[in-house]
Amino acid sequence: MKELEGKIALVTGASRGIGRGIALVLAEKGAEVVVNFHHRAVEADAVVDEIRAAGGRAFAVQGDVSERDDVKRLFDEVAARCGRLDILVNNAGTSRSQDIFETSEEDWDFIIKTNLKSLFLCTRRGMEMMRVNRFGRIINLTSMVAHRGAINGHCHYAATKGGILSFTRTVARTGAPYNITCNAIAPGIIETDGLLATHGPEGVAALAATVPLGLGKCRDVGLAAAYLAGEGGNYLTGICLDVNGGMYFH
Ligand SMILES: NC(=O)c1ccc[n+]([C@@H]2O[C@H](COP(=O)([O-])OP(=O)(O)OC[C@H]3O[C@@H](n4cnc5c(N)ncnc54)[C@H](OP(=O)(O)O)[C@@H]3O)[C@@H](O)[C@H]2O)c1
């Protein structure tokens, strides 16, 4: 029997990048995966097809995880189709290439809402479902910037990633009586379209040169998530796994 057989996992922002990588690994380990996406329906369907082609179970659900009504619809659909939720990966996130002088109030509000409010909305609803079964594994995508600040601006993004760490530790305490763990993953530099769009090819190459193990793959983050969701994560809560190829120690 596969380690995550019988588990239902919801991965937010799983149409591409790290979310896609996490969805593929969780499915490979036996979980049925709900592939949430915002705009990229074709890509989300391709992730579902890839999982099914490998013998796994998955379906896609559209929803902006920073909007209360969308989150309600998303979790209602999980409840209706699966009857439970065991693993929630709060992965959806974004940034805008700006330093503080270039950041408008609208930019600030958008990044805080997308990266942080989404976490609150999804975690609250996810925990309501998980506590019924007295089991849950919540995994939040923070970033290396939560520890050391962003390298070139991105103050809004850095603020959300720092907030996610503190949120994770707090929810870990709230969830413990229900056997709900809550942990964070802080990737370093992972090869994704989002990273390329934010830093450009030259910026990514310059960043990669600073990493002892080179650029990370989405699968590397997926494997870390599967560890936290599986038996290895049973007694881990409130921690942050630094998946950064030796780029940064703290
Ligand atoms: N890549 C890195 O090196 C790196 C490093 C540290 C931390 N991270 C974190 O890892 C996570 C994933 O990063 P990534 O590089 O894989 O990003 P990405 O390639 O830009 O993909 C972002 C994903 O999030 C989804 N998304 C964005 N806003 C959403 C919303 N409001 N509702 C639902 N889904 C939404 C997108 O959906 P659609 O495409 O359907 O719109 C997409 O699937 C983020 O939290 C990021 O901060 C990444």
The ligand as a Gaussian input file, in Angstrom:
#p B3LYP/6-31G(d) Opt

LIG

0 1
 N        9.772000      29.445000      -7.328000
 C       10.516000      29.712000      -6.286000
 O       11.758000      29.747000      -6.391000
 C        9.892000      29.959000      -4.952000
 C       10.741000      30.257000      -3.889000
 C       10.181000      30.459000      -2.624000
 C        8.817000      30.366000      -2.429000
 N        8.016000      30.078000      -3.500000
 C        6.571000      29.991000      -3.229000
 O        6.034000      28.802000      -3.772000
 C        4.692000      29.009000      -4.224000
 C        4.568000      28.646000      -5.692000
 O        5.501000      29.411000      -6.444000
 P        5.737000      29.162000      -8.017000
 O        7.071000      29.729000      -8.326000
 O        5.433000      27.764000      -8.349000
 O        4.616000      30.143000      -8.639000
 P        3.981000      30.174000     -10.107000
 O        4.781000      29.361000     -11.060000
 O        3.764000      31.628000     -10.425000
 O        2.549000      29.486000      -9.901000
 C        1.650000      30.097000      -9.033000
 C        0.415000      29.239000      -8.900000
 O       -0.453000      29.879000      -7.962000
 C       -1.731000      30.032000      -8.548000
 N       -2.379000      31.236000      -8.020000
 C       -1.922000      32.500000      -7.968000
 N       -2.832000      33.299000      -7.402000
 C       -3.906000      32.500000      -7.095000
 C       -5.167000      32.737000      -6.498000
 N       -5.535000      33.958000      -6.077000
 N       -6.007000      31.696000      -6.333000
 C       -5.663000      30.439000      -6.731000
 N       -4.473000      30.164000      -7.310000
 C       -3.613000      31.196000      -7.489000
 C       -1.514000      30.092000     -10.037000
 O       -2.735000      29.692000     -10.667000
 P       -3.109000      30.047000     -12.216000
 O       -1.832000      29.786000     -12.982000
 O       -4.196000      29.076000     -12.551000
 O       -3.551000      31.469000     -12.271000
 C       -0.360000      29.090000     -10.198000
 O       -0.865000      27.780000     -10.267000
 C        4.391000      30.489000      -3.951000
 O        3.735000      30.618000      -2.709000
 C        5.770000      31.121000      -3.874000
 O        5.799000      32.286000      -3.106000
 C        8.512000      29.885000      -4.747000

